């Protein structure tokens, strides 16, 4: 019989300043059970005193640890899954190796919980050592592959690196746009105008950002407050009640940052008019395209934001208006010579 052992596994007041700090999620075995017991058909059968054992973030100090995986006695996973073959393996060990192996598994400080799949009957000796070691031991009716799939997705998402920033996050033409700028510059007023034109509010004030993949960031806020927007002079507005359920979004991938900046009209001429170089802001190790929009009297900022999004979409598709303009201009010069 071949055994699946992995030896190497690899309410809300306006903030007066930008918050850009890494947040750390504390997730315990008890949290996992509370949030996934119904979906994963979990039953806690031993080691309940270990409910506060924590799952470290994916970049924890224990390098090489996997978040979830089949029972690994060399590099322990944070959540160890025991399937039928793993349980058979433990049952076939001689008495001396059984005691040594089981003790090493259940006294592993890097492991937060052990889950037995397929609704299997658990030997009494495992129940005893789980209680003694205060190691959460749960059983699921789901097959091991399905159990691992669900846990990997949900736990990786819950433990993903997070940061918080002051701004307003919108979905503009399906594009996630984060408005930033100093307090009182008009972010909320601009957001309200864009919402009135059919775009969507995701988060106002403190936007929580998480890295959902090596290349993508997602912004959101507490779902209980996601439909509120504070506008100076009007107070707190319930966007969902004013514009309907479709006017808000729970979360959105951040694809463009728009930095609103006060600027004297006389200084506009010193800006890079062609905007030849793309600017970026690094958040959680990911470079996000960023543009600076001067705020002066008489400028229609909502139209500019919509134009910026359309231009960013074209840029993502490989079209660069500046390069096209320069090429056409050069062709015109060459043809006149």
N, C-alpha and C positions, 0 to 999 in steps of 0.2 A: 504494500500500500504506500502511495506517495503522500507525503504530508506537506501542507501549504504553510511552511514556515518561512518567513522573510528574515533572512539573516542580516540584511542591510537595508534600511528604510530611510531610504533617504528622508401780573402775569408777567408780562414781557416788556421790559423797558429797553429803549434803544441803548446799545453799547456805545461808549464814547471812543473806543479804540478798536483796532483790528485785533482779533484773537486768532492766533495761528499756533496752536499747541497740539502736540500729539496726545490723543486720549488713549487710555488703556482700558480694555474691557475685562472685567473680572467675571469669569464664568465657572461655576462649580458643578459638581456632579448632581447636586440637588436641583440647580437651574435646568440642566439638561433633562432630568426626569420630569420636572414640572411642565416644561414647554413641549416635550416630545412624547410623553407617555401614551397619549391617545393615538397619535399618528403612527408611532412605531410599536404600538401594542406592548408596552413595557410593563413589567411587574418587578418591583424591588423586593428581593427575597432574602438578602443578607447584607451585612456591613452598612446598615443605615446610619451608624454613628459617623461614618466618613462622608456625610453629605456635603461638607464644606471643602472637600478636596478640589483644588482648582485645576482647570485646563489652562496651560500656559498659552500665550499667543504664538502664532506660527514661527516668529523669530526669537523664540525663547533661548535661554542660555544653553539648553541642552541641544546641541546641533545634531542633526541626523534623525531627530525624532519625527515620526509621522503623526498626524493628528488622529486618524482612525485607521485601523487595519487589522488583519488576522493576527492571532496571537504570535507575538515576537518575543522570544526569551533573550535575545542579544541586545537589540535596540528597542526597548519597550515603547509601544505606541501610547499616546495619551489616553485613548480609549481602545482597549483590547477586545477584539471580537473572537469568541470561541464558537466555531462551527462544529458540525458532526465529526469531521476528520480530526480536528484538534482535540475534541473530547475523547475520541477513540485512542489517540496517541497517548494522552495522559493515563488512560485506563490500562494501557499495555506496558507501562513502565514498571520495573520491579519496585519493591517497597522502598528501598533506599533512594533510588532516583525519583520516585514519586514525591516523597517528602521534600527532597532538596529542590526539585523543579517547581512544585506548587508554592513552596515558601518563597522562592525567588520571585515568582509571578505576583503573588499577593502582597509582598512587602516592598514592591517597587515604588519608590517615592515619586517617580516621574509619571506614573499612571494615575488617572483620576477615577476611572471606573472600568469594570469588566462586564461585558455583555455577552450572554449566551443566546445564540440564535435558534431558530426553528422550533421554539417551544420545548426544547429538550429537558429531560429530567436531570437535575443536577445532583451529583454524588454528595452524600452527607458530609464527607471530609472537606469539600470545597466550601460548604456553608459554614462550617466551624472556623476554618482559617480566615474566611472573609470577615466574620464577626471579630475574630481575635486581632486581625491586622487593620480593622476599620477600613476595609476596601469595599466600596459600593459594588454589589453584585446584583445584576438585573438579568431578567430573561425576556426575550422578545419572541413573538410568534412568527416574525418575518424571517425569511431565509437570509443567510449571512450576506450574500452579494447585495441584496436590496437594502439591508440594514446599513452596510458600509456606505452605499451610494447616498442615501438620505443624510446620514450623519456627516459625511465629508462635505456635502454642499452646505448644509445649514450651519455647521460649526465653523467652517472656514469663513463663511459670511459674517457670523456673529463675532468672530475673533479677528476680523480683518483690521488693519491699522486704520485709525480714525483721527480726524483733526476737526477743529471748529473755526469758522471764519465769520466775520461780521459782513453781512451783505444780504442781497435778495436773489434767490434762485428762481428762474422762470423757465418754462418750456416755450420757446419762440420758434414757430414753424417746425416743431418736433425736435429742436436743437436745444440742449441744456445751456442756458446763459446765466452766468453768475455776475450780478451787478455789484461792484465794490466802489469805495470812495469814502471820503471823510464824512462824518456825521453832519446831517443837515444839507447835504449837497443835492438831494432830490431823488434818491434811489427809489423810495417808496412811491413818490408821485409818478415817476417814470414807469414803475411796475404797474401801477393802477391804470395808466393810460394804455399800456400794452395789453393788460387783461381786458380792458374795455374794447379792444380791437380783436379779441378772440383768442389771445394767447393764454397761457396757464400759469398759475402760481404754484410753486413747489414749497418754498420756505422763505420766511421773512426773519430778519434780525440775525439770529445765530444759526448759521447753516452748518449742520454736521456733515462731514465728508468722509467717506470710507473708500478704500482701494479695493475694488471688486475683482481686479485681475492685474497682471503685471503692466497693463497699458491703460486701464480705465479707472476713472473716479466717479463715484455716485454721491449726489447730494440729497439730503432729506432733513426733516426735523421731526419732533415728537408728533405722531399722527393726530393727537388731540388738539394741536395748535396749527396744523398745516394749512388750514383754511382762513387764518387770521392775518391781516395786514395792518400795520400801524402807519397812519398818514398824519403828518403834522397839521393841525388845524381841524382835522376830522376825527382823530382818535383811532380807536380800534374798529376795523371793518371786517365783517364776516363775508369773505369773497364768495363762499359757497352759497350763502343765502341771497346775496345780491345778484350774482351772475349765473347761478345754477351749479349742479354737481360737476359738470364737465369743465368748470373753470379752474379746477385744482388738480394737482398730481401728487401722489404720495412720495415719489422719488424720481430722480432724473440723472442720467449720465451727464457730467459736466464736460462740455465740448468747447466752450469759449468763455473767457473772462473779459468783462468790459469794465475798465477802471474809469470812473467819472472824475474829472479833474477841473477845478476852477482855473480859468485862464483869462488874462486880459486880452481883449481882441487884438491889441497891438502885437502880442506875442505869438498869435496864430501863424504869422508869416514865417517864424523861425522853425516851425515844425517840419518834419520830413513829409512834404506834400505827396510824394509818390508812394510813400510807405513801402520802400523796397525790401526791407528786412522784417521777417516775421518775429514778433516778440513772444516770449513764453514766461510763465510763472511756474516754479516748481512747487508742487504740493504732494507730500507723501512720496517723494521720489519720482513723480510723474510730471512731465513737462506739458502744461496746458496752454494753448494759444491765448494771447492776451492783447487787447488793443486799448489805447487810451483815447477817450472821447472828451474833448474840451467842452466845458459847460460855460456858455456865454449866452447873453440875452438874444432872443430871436432864432435860436437853433431848434429845429424839430428833432428832439432826441429819439423819440419812438421810431420815426422813419429811419433815422441813422442806425438804430439797433437792428431793425429789420433788414436794412441794406447790408449791415456787417455780417449778419447771419447768412444771408444769401451768398455773399462773397466768400464766406468761410466754407460753405457747402461746395461752391465751385472749386475752391482751393483744394479741398479734400478729394475732389474728383480729378485733380491734376491740372486744373486751369488756373493760370496766374494772369490777372488782368494787366498788372504792371509790365510783366515780360511781354505780353501780347502788344501792349501799347508801344513799348520801346522797339519791338521788332517791326511794327508797322511804320513807326517814325523813321527807323533806320532804312527801311525799304524805300520810303518816300525820298529820303536824302540821296540814296544811291541812284535812284531813277532820275533825279534832277541833275545829276553830274554829267 
